[in-house]
Amino acid sequence: MRGRLGRECVYVPSCRFGLYAALRHWCPPGGRVLMSPVNDDVIFFVVLAAGLRPVQAPLSPSDASIDIDAVPRETWGSLSAVLTTNLYGNPDPAPGLRARCDALGIPLFEDAAHAIGSEVGGRPVGAWGDASVFSLSKHVGAKAGGILAVADPGLREALGKTCEELLLPRRTTAELAYAVRPYAEAAVRGLRLRRAAWATMRLLGRMEREEIRMPLRPQELARAVASAPDLAAHDPWVRVDMHDYRLRAGRFRLGRIARRLDGLDDVLARCRSGTELLLATRWARPAGWEAPRSGPPGSGPSASGPPGSGPSASGPPGGTQPLFRVPLLVADRDAAVRALARRGIVVGYLYDPPLDDYAGAAFTDPSPSPEGARWFARHALPVDPLHARAAVAALEESGARPAEAPEGLVPSGG
């Protein structure tokens, strides 16, 4: 990762753990962090755990990137930091955000969990922020591990020490569960036992999400927020979907992660191919929302596509972004999810409703212009590009319609 980014890197057990360490290092308790409302709720709780106030940004409805120009001037002046999302691998406008943060004297953090191979403004995503965090559970497929990268090489030692202090001791049972998990998952798939497995997990109390968002539990959350910064107090929310997120890694885990990382370039090449196929479909942009391409790749408002093009992946010169998921825009997202499920394609990474609608003003500053985020969250169907052909066939068979262009909303010029 040092070679890919040109930055010093620290191995961390998860992306969320690395982000917490970065927020604690740079931001004073009580600071305000601009972030995307179309994001994993775990990241929202990490910001709260760090003792910070999430501030939800207005988004472009085309790809859910931060709309820089729609952020009020008074909001910019109140911020302690900005956190990008790079949703599904489509980059946020990092060059513009970097310039704003430099002018304000505040740090820029890049959540690059979905964007390990994406580029923006001629640099890899993760090479713009004061710190950036990557997940090795996504493209790498290691089901564990992350990277914390820093712009100032002199900070590597201090951040590494901070991470060491926050880690919990490795557990033999956790390492054993990690070792057998791929075989158990393969058996479930091979025997078509997914529904039985989910029912068993619910019976054992291990299913923490019945809906897209986890239960907020506002009274318990208010007590945790009052004690922040405190990662342990927020553990019931931060650990969801990954209970090993702050455990020290064992030798077996590190070995598997390293082997999977060795195959990353092949995975990225396959993601590019699938992304190109999906972006050529009629669901890649809203019906009636067309605009000619303008400027070189990487020059649009989100550097992932020009205004009006819908979710796009043109960024690296001469190539396509290797998206982690391609957000097709469909009229009836729930029906499309069911159509894919009938073909054995599971749709995850849905972030609906947006975080300000989910958490409310008690825990976050709502977006001043929430319509773009709401529209995108309602219509985005994140499709794995590695299953592009099967997904297209399922959507064609089901008669899925593209979403209609949102009335009164246009892609940002951020």
N, C-alpha and C positions, 0 to 999 in steps of 0.2 A: 504493500500500500504506500510505503514511502516512495518507491519508485514511480508509482502511478500518479501520485499527487505532488511530488517534489516537496513534501512536508514531513516533519517529524511526527511519528504516530505512536500511540499507546494502545496496546491490546486491552480491551475491556470485555466483561462477560456478556454485555448486551448494549445495543444502541441507547436504550433509555437510561442505563446506568452511566454511560459516557456523557450524555446530555446533562444529567443531574450534576455530575462532577464539574462540567464546564460552567453551568449556570452559577453554581456555588462559588467558583473561583472568580468570576468576573462581575457578578451582580450583587449589590448590597440588598439585604432583606428589605422587602417592601417595594422594590423596584418594579417597574411596569415593562412588560415584554409584548411587543407586537407579534402576532402569530396568525396563522390561518385558521378559520373556524371549520374548514373541511379537512379534518385531521383526525388521527387516532386519539380517542379519549385518554389513553395511557399517557400520551405526551402532554396533554392538558394537566393531568395529575402530577406529572414530573415537575412542571412549572410551579404548581401550587406547593409541592413538597419542598422546593428550593426557597420557599418564602417569598414568591414573586406573584404579581398580579397579572394574569393574562389579559391582553387587550386584543380583541378580534378585529382583523383587518378586512376591508372590503376586497372582494375578489372579482376577477374577470370571469364571466360565465362561460367563456370558451374553454378554459382549462384549469380553472380554480387557482391561478397564480395571483399573487398579491398585486392589487391595483394601486401602484404607488401614488398616482395623482389623485385618487379618491380618498386618501388618508388625510383628514383635516390637519391644518397647520398646527393647531393647538395640541393635537395628539402627538405629532412628531416631537414637539417641545417637551412633552411629559415622559418620554420613554427612557428606559435604562438600557434596552437592547432590542434587537430584531431577530426573530427566529424564522427561517424559511422552512418550507415543507417539501418542495420539489415533488409534488404529488404524482405518484405512479411513475416517476422518472422524468416528467415534464418539468424543466427547470423554472424556478422563480426568477424574476429579473435581478439576478445577483449584481451585475455591474451598477445598475441604478441604486439598488439598496446599499451597496458598498459606498457609493458616493454620498448618499444621505447620512449613513452612519458616521462616515469620516467627518462630514460637516458638523454633525452633532456631538462628535467625540464619544460615541457609544459603540459597543461591540456588535458585530454581526455573527450570528450562529447559523450554521447550515445543517439542517436535518437531511442527510443524504441517504436515509435508509432505503428508499426506492430508487436511488439514482447513482449507483456505484459506477456505471459506465457512461453517464450522460455528461454533456459539455454545454457550456454557455459562455458567450463572449470570448471564445478561443481558449478557455481553460476548462479543466474538469470541474464538475460540480464538487464542492468540497474544498476548492482552492481559492475561494473568495473570502470566506469568513475568518474571524479571529480564531474560531474553532469550528470543526465540523465533525459530525458523527455518522458512522456507517453501520449498517446491520449486515452480518454474515449469515443471517437466516433467510434473506430474500433471494437475490440472484445467486449467491453462493450456495444456498440450500443446505447449510450446515446445521440449521435448527438451534444455533447457539453462536455466541460471540459477536463482537463488534470492534470498531476502531474509533478512537478519538484522535483526530489530527489537529495540529496547532500551527498557526502562521509563524509564531515566534519560537525558534528552536530552543531558546533559552528557558522556555517554560515547560519543556517536556519532563524534566526531572521532578519539578514541583507537582505537576499534574499526575504523574505516575505515583508519587507518594500519596497524594490525596486519594487516588483510586485505591491504593493498597489499604489505606485506613478505613475505607468504606466497605471493602469486600468482607463477605462472610466466609468462614472456613468451608472447604469442600466437604461434601457429604458422600459417603460411599454409596448410599442408596440412590442419590441423584445421578451419580456417574453410571451406576448399573442401569437405571431407567433410561439414560441417554444412550447407552450402548445397545439396548434391545429395541428402542423405539422404532428404528427403520424397519426391522423385521416384523414387528407387531403391526405397523401401518401397512406393510405389504400384504400381510395375511388378511387384514380387514378388507383391503381393496380386492384381493384375489377371490375371497369368499363372498364378496358383496354383502358385508356385514356392517356397513356404515351406520344404518339406522339402529341396529342392535347395540353398536358401540356407543352411539350418542345416548341412547336410553340408559345404558349402564352407567355412563359418566354422570348423567343427571341423578340417578339413584344414589350414587356415591358422593354427591355434592361437589363434583369437580367441574361441572358446567357453570361457568361464571357469567355467561351471556345467554340469555334467552332471546334477546333482541339484538339489533345492530349495536346499540350502545349498552354498556354495562349499567346496572342500577347505580344511580347517583348517591343514594343514601345521604341526603343533605344534612341531617342533624349530626351524624357521625363525621361527615366531611368537615362541617364547621368546626368541630372540636379538633380535628387534625390540623386544619388551617391555622387555628389559634396557636398551635404549638410549633408551627413552621419557623425556620427551616428544620425539617425533621423527616428523613426518608422512612424511618421505621413507622412513624405514625400514619404515613400514607401508603404503607405496604399493601393493605387490602385492595387498593385501586391500582397501584403501580405494577403489582406482580401479575395481574390478570393476563392470561394466555402464555405466561412465561414465569413460572415460580422460581426458576434458577437465575433470574436476571442479575443478581449480585453475588452469586457464589463463585468462589475461586475455582478455576478450571483444573481438572485432572489431566494426566498425561494422555489418556485415551481420547478425551474430548478434544484436546489441542491437536492431536494427531489427525483426527477425522476432519477438523476444520481446515487444517493445512492441506490435506489431500483435496478437499472440495475447492479450496481457493486456487489450487493449481489448475483446475479446469474452468476457471472463470471466463477466460477469453472465448472458449467454445460456446459457453452458455450465452454470452453477450452477442455473439454472431447469430445464434439461433433466435434470440430475442429481436434483433434487428430485422431479420427475415420475416418473422411473424408480425412485427409491428407494421412493416410495409404493407403486408397483405390486409391487415385490419384497417389501416388508414385509407385503403383504396375502396372501402365499402361505403354504402350510403349512410351508415350509422355514425361515421366519423365526424360528422358535423350536423347541426340542426337543419331540418328542411327549410329552405328559403333563406338560409343565412350563408350566403356565398360572397366571397370577395377575392380579387386577384392577389396573388402573392406579390410581395414587395420587399425588396432588399435581399441581401445575401443571407444564407442560413445563419441562425443565431442572432439576427438583428431585430427580431420582433419584440413586442412588449414583454413577453415572457421568455424570449429567446428559444421558444419551442414551437413557434408557429406565428405567422403574421396575423394582424388583426382580422377577425372574421373567418379564419380558416377552421375554427373549432379545434378540438384536441389534436395536436400535431406533434411530430417528433423530428422535424428537420432542424438540426442544430449543428452537429459536427460537420465541417466542410466535406462535401462529397459523400455524406452518409446520413444515416438515420439514427436517432437516439435508440438505444436498446432498452425500451421501456420495460419496467417490471410488470405493469398492467397497462393495457390500452383502454382508456375510458371512452367507450362508445356511448353515444347519446341517444337513448331510446324513449319512445313515448310512454310505454308501460314497463318500468324497470322490473317490477315484481313478476310480471308474466314472462319477461325475458330470462330472469333468474330460473324460473321453473322450467323453461324450455331447455336451458343449458343443463339443468340437473337431470333431465330425462336422458341426456347423452352422457351422464356421468361426470359433467364438468361442474365443479363446485365454485361458486362465486363468493369471494371474500373481499376484505379491504373496502367495505362500504362504510361511509362516514356520514350518515343521515340520521337525525337532523344535524345541522351545523352546531358547533359547540356552544354558541351563545344561546341558541334556542334550547339546547339540552341542559345547560347548567344554570342559566339565568343570571341576572345582574348581581345576585349575592356572591357569585364566585368569579365573575369576569365582566369586563367592560364590553358591551355588545358592539357589533359592527355598526357604523353610522349608515351604511348602505348594505343591508343584508340580502337583498334580492338576488344578486348574482350567485352567492354561495348557496342559497336555498334552491335555486333552479338547478345548479350543477349537481348538488347532492341528491336531488330527487330523480334526476335523469341519467346520471353516470352509471354505466355498466362496466366495471373493470374486468377486462378479459385478459387471461394469461396468453401472451403471444406464443408461447410454446404449444398451445392448443388452438392456434388460430383457425386452421382449416375446419376442424370439428365444430368450433364455435360458430363460424360463418354458416356452415351447413345447418346447424340447429336453429339459428335465427331465421334463415331463409325458410326453413320448413315450418316454423311457427308463425310466419307472416309478421314478424316484429317490424314496427314502423319507426322511422327516425323521430326524434323529438322535434316539435315545432319550435321555430326560432322564438325566443322569449320576447314578448312584446315590451317595448320600451327599454330593453337591455341591449347593449352593444359590447363587443370585446373591448378591453381596456386599451388605452394608448400608453400605459404606464411605462 
